[in-house]
Amino acid sequence: MKTGRGGAEIRKRAGARVGTDLKDLYQEVIIDHNRRPRNFRKMEDATRTADGFNPLCGDQISIYVKLSDNVIEDVAFHGVGCAISKASASLLTTALQGKSREEATALFKQVRAMLTDGPAGSVMPESMGKLAVLSGVWEFPMRIKCATLAWHTLMGALEATGERVTTEEET
C-alpha cells in the first residue's frame, strides 16, 4: 500500500466528492419540497395562525397550527415564495407533527442557530435529521431570511400575537 502525500491527496479529493454529493442531495430535497410541498393547504380548523412576509424576496406565507393539550396535532402552510422559503415551510410541517409546543420552540432555536451560525456554530446539521438539508443556506446570507420565515411565522402562531411576522423592520 502506497502512503505519503499522494494518499492524502486522494483522500482529500474523495472527501470533496462526498461533500459535493451531500450538497447535491440536499439541493435535490429542497427542490422536491418546493415542487411538491408537504401540508400545503389552508387549515379551516386551525387553533393558531400567523402570516409572514419577507419583503426582500417577496415571500408571503401563512402558518396554520392545530394545538390540542399543547401538542401540535396538525400544521400546514399556504402562500407564495422562493424555493428555499417553500421547502423550509414544507420541512417545518413534517418535522413538527405530534411535537409539543416546547419541542417546537426548541427546534425553532436549533434551526435558527444552524442557519445563522453555520458550521462553526453549536448546532451540527447531523443532529437535525431531515432539517439538515437547510444547513447550506448559511453560505448565502441573503437567503437565510427565506429559510427562517416559516419558522418565525410558526413562533408568531404559537405565541398568538395576531401581528404579521416580517423579516424586516416596517416603517
N, C-alpha and C positions, 0 to 999 in steps of 0.2 A: 504494500500500500504506500503510495506516494504521499508524503507530508510536506509541510512547508507552506510557503507563500501561495503557491498555486492552488492548494487545497482550500485555503482560507478564501481565496477569490471565488472559487466555485461555490462554497457555502454562502458567501455574501450574495452572489448572483441568485442562488436558489432562494435565499431569504427574500430578496427583492421580488422574485416571481410569486412567492407565497403572498407577500404583502399586496402585490398588484392583483392577484387572483381574489383576495379577500375584498379589496376595494371594488373590483368588478362585480362580485356577488352582492355587496352592499348596494351598489348602483342598481343592479337588477331588482332587488327587493323594493327600493324606493320607486322605481318605475312601475313595478307591479302594483304597489299600493296606490300610486297615482292613477293608473289606468282602471284598476278595479278596487276602489276603496271599500274597506270593510265598514259596516254600520253607517253607511252614508244615507241618511234619511232624517226626516223631521220626526220627532217623537211627541205625539199628542199627549201622552200621559206622563210626561217628564215632571218630576217634582222640583227640579232646578234647571235653569237655563242661563246662558250668557252669550252675548255677541262679542266677537273680537274683530279688530281691524288693524291691518299693517299698511299704513299709507305709503311706505316706501316701495312696496311691491304690489299693492292693491288687493292683498289677500283679505277676504271677508269670510268669517266663519261663525257658526252658531254651534254651541255645545249643549247637548241635552243629556241630563242625568236623571235616572230614576233611583232615588235613595229609599231604602227600607231598613229601619233599625241601624242606621249609619253604615250600611253596606250598599255598594253600587250594584244594583240588580241589573241595570242596563245603562249603556252610554252610547250615544250616537252623535253624529255631526252632519252639518249641511253647510254648503257655501261654495265659494269660488276662490281659487288661489293657484299659486305656482305648484309645481310637482312636489317640492320639499314640504310645503305647507300641508297639502292634501295627504301626502304619505305620512307625515308626522301625526296628523289628526287620526288617520286610519289606524296607525300603530298604537296610539293612545287608547283608542276604543277597545282594541283586542287585549291590551295589557291590563286594563282596569276592571274588566268584567269580574264581579264577585269580590273585589277588594274593598276593604273598609275605607272610610274617609281618611283615617290616619295613614293607612298604607298608600293611598293615592297622593296625599300631601308629601310623604317621604319620597315617593317615586318622582314627583314633580321636582323636588330639590335635587335628586340624583341626576335626572335628565338635564336640568338647567346647568348643573356643575359640569357634567360631561361635555355639553355643547359649548360652554363658555371658557372652561379651563383647559380643555384639550388634554393631550396625553400626559402633561406634567401635573395634572390635577389629581384630586383624591379619588375620583370615580374611574375605575378601569372599565372600558367597554365590555370586556369579557364577562363582567359581573351583571351586565344589563340584559342578558338574554337577547330576544329579537330586537329590542330597542337599540342595541349596539350599532345597527345599520345607520343610525343618525350621527354616530360619532365623527364621521368625516366632515361634517358640516363646519366644525370649528375652524377648518382651514380656509373657510370663506366667510369672513366676519359679516359681510352684508346679508348673508343667508341665515345667520343664527336667529334673527327675529322671525324669519319664515318658519323655522323649525320649532321655535318656542311659542308661537302664537296660540296654538291649540292648547298647550299646557297652561299658559297664563289664563286663557279663557276658561279652562276647566276650573282653575282656582277661583275665578270670579263666580262661576256657577256654584261651587261648593260653599263659598262664603256668602252667597246670595246678596251681593251688594246692589244689584239692579242697575249697575253702571256698565256702559260699554267698555270693554277692555281694549286698549290700544298699545302698540309698541312704541309710540312716540308721545311726547308731551303735546297736548292740544291747547291751542290758544283761543 
